[in-house]
Amino acid sequence: MSLASTSCYWPNGQLVTEYNYQPCNAGSDSKHAACCDLRTSVCTEYGYCIGNANYIYRGGCTDSTWLSSSCAQACSFQVEANISNFANILNCDSGVASATQDQTWCCAVDGSSCCDSSFAVAFGRPYFPTSSTSTVASTSTTVSSSGTEKTSATTATTGPAAPTTPSTNNRTDTRSIGIGVGVGVGVGALVVGIMAFWFVRERKRRVTAEQRFQAMAAVGGHDPSFIAKPELEQPSHDHARIPYSRMHEANSQSLYEVQG
């Protein structure tokens, strides 16, 4: 099912015009989706974003009212959250954490300590949004001055074969047939080549997303020493200041309601 809107909004209903945010796959209501900067981040199934350095943040949503269950709820309506921008989500646990210990988080907005109002939250399994498929021969993506991506597609089609012109002795012009066959074979080979290229590209993207998930799962479940203490610096727009320690492993943890 297609999304009701492809535009992204902040929790206060303001249209997102920066960071090149794009919708993730349709969420639980199939009409709306969370929004992340897909150039540097992956989405999680509960509407959050993980940056390329494993930093977690709450991005946007295609529902301007933020009433959709597909929109991330943590750091979206709390007093300390930045409802007109993204919000980094800081891990408040320190020391050695056991595999059964619940992680606690807080909304890091202004760089000050926020762990005195921490909460538990399930982020869900990370994934890379699947590309839309269509019968196109090639696609190209450009970024406009407003920061949104525009994708144009060109479809390779073949027109009807030109009718052969009979000669004066009613014999078919074999040269016309040869040209038509050559054009048909060439276009067919082009389409096959493009399909093979698309398949290899999609396979690499899926493998990369799976490897990233496995790496994050390993950090969260098997390397407790990697857990970082909260940093008190001002979060940057590239989402690269708040460390992410570990994720709840997919299908192994129960969901927690967001407090606040």
N, C-alpha and C positions, 0 to 999 in steps of 0.2 A: 504494500500500500504506500502511495506517495505521501510525503509530508504535507501538512496543511500550509506550512510556510517554510521557506528556505532562508529567511532572515533570522538573525540572532539578536537576542535582547538581554539586557542586564536585569537583575531582580526588581529594580524599580520601574521596569517597562521601557527604559531608554534603549534605542537602537544601537547595537554595537557597530562602530565604524572603524575601529582600529584592530590591530593584532591579526588580521586576516582570519578571523574565526569562521569556521564552517560547521554545518551540522554533522553529528555522528549518525550512525544508523538509527532508524526509528526505534523509540524506546517502548516501554510497556504498553502505552496506549496507542501505539502505531501511527499516531498523527503528529507527534512532536518528538524532538530529540534534543539532547544536550549539544552544546557547541564548544569546540576546542580549536586551538591553533594547530591544524593538522600538518603543518610543515615541520613542527618540532615536537609534537605530542601525539599520544594515543588516547583513546577514549576508554572509559570503564563502563561496565554494564549498568551501573547505578548513577551515571550522569556526571562523573568527575573526569579530570584530565591528568595525565602523567606526562611531565616534560621529558626531554631527551636525557636529562641527568637524574631521572627518577624523582623529580619533585612533583608533589601533588597540588593541584589548585582547582577551585571552582570557577568554571568559565561562564558561558552564556547558555541560553535555551531558545528554541524556536517559538515557545509559548510566551508571549509578552506579559501574560498575567502570572506566569510561574505557578499555575495551579496544576499543570500536568505532572503526573508521576514520573515522567521522563526527565524532568528538571532536577538537578542536584539540590538537596535540601540543606545540607550543612553549609554554614557560612553564607547563607542566602538572605536570611531575614533577621539574624541576630543583631543586636544594637551595635556590637563591635565590628560587624562585617561591613565591607565596602560594597553597598548594594548598587553602586553606579560604576563598578569596575570588577575585575577579577579579584579573587581572594585566595592567597596561599593558605594551605592547611598544614599547620605545624604539629609534628609529633612530640608529645609531652613525656614519653617514657624515656628513662635513662638507665644505665647499667645493663645488666644481663637480663633479658626477658625470656621466659620459657615459651614453649610452643603453644601452651594453653592460656597464657596470660593475655587478657584483652588490652589492646592498644588504646591509648587516649589521645585526643587531638584537640586543637583549638584554632580559631580563625586569626591568622597573623595579617594584620592590615597596616598598622602604623609602626611596626618594628618593636613595639613594647612587648613585655611578657604577657602572655594570654592564658597560660596553663592553669591559672586559678579558676578558670571557667571552662575547663576541658570537658570533652564528651567522647562517647564511643560511637563509631560509625563504620559501616561496611561499605567499601568502595566497589566491590565486585571485580570480576575478571577483566583484565585489560584486553583490548582488541583493536585492530586497525580496521577502520570502516572499509567495507567492500566497495569496489568501484562499480558504478552503474555500467551495465553492458548493453550494447546495441550493435546493430549491423553497420558498423562504420569501418572505413578503411584506415583512417588516421584521425588523431585528435591533437589539438594544440591548446595549451593553457597560457593565458596572459593575465597579468595583474594590472587592474585599472588604477587611476589616481586615488580612488576612494578606498583602495585596499582589498577589494573583492576580486576573486578569481573568476574569469570567464573562460569557458571551454567551448571551442568550436570543433565541429566534426565534419568530415568530408566523406561521403559515401561513394564507393566505387560501383558504378552501375554500367551495364552495357545496353545499348539501344538495340532496336530490332535490326536484323540483318538487312542490308540493302538488297532489293530484288535484282536478280540477274537479268541482264539484257540479252535476249536471244539474237543470234546472228542471222544473217540472211538465209542460212541453211538450217535454222532451228536448232543449232547446237549451243549448249551452255558455255558461257565464257568462263573457262577454268581459272583464269587469272583472278576474277572476282571471288570465286570460291576460296582460292588460296589465301587471299588477303583477309577474308572473313574468318577463316579458321585460325590464321596467325594472330589476329587481334583477340579472338576468344581465348586462345591458349595463354597469351600474354597476360590478359586481365585475370584469368583464373589463377595463374602462378602468383600474381601480385597479391590477390586476396588470401591465398594459402600462406604466403610469407608473412603477411600482416597478422593473420590469426596466430601463427606460431610465435611471432614476437610478443603479441599480447599475452599468450599463455605463459611464456617464460617470465615476463615482467610481473604478472599477477602472482605466479608461484614464488618468485623472490620476495615480493612484498609480504605474502602470508608467512613465509619462513622467517623473515626478519621480525615480524610481529610476534610469532611464537617464541623465537629465541629471546626477545626482550621480556616476554612474560616469564619464561623459565628462569632467566637471570634474576628478575625481581622476586620470584617465588623462592629461589635459593637464598637470596639475601634475607628475606623475611623469616625463613624457617630453619636455616642451617648455619648462619653466620651472625650470631647475636652481637659479636664485637663490633659489627658495622653500624650499630644503632648510634646515631649522632645526638648530641645534646642540642637543645633548641638554640638557634641563633637569634640575636636581637637586632639584626640589621634591617634597614628599610627594604621591603621586597621590591624587586625590579620588574619591569614589564616583560622581561624575557623568562620570568618564572624560575629563575636560577638561584634563588637565595635560600629557600626553605628546604631542608633536606628531608627526604623520605626514607624511613628506615625499613619498613617491610610491609607487604600487602597481606590482607587476609587471603589465604589460599582458596582458589575457586572450589565451590561445592563442599567445603570442609568447615566453614564457619557459619554460624547463624547470623541473621541480620539484627542490627541494633537500631533502635529508634534514635534519631538525632535529638539531643536535648537542647534546650535554649529556645 
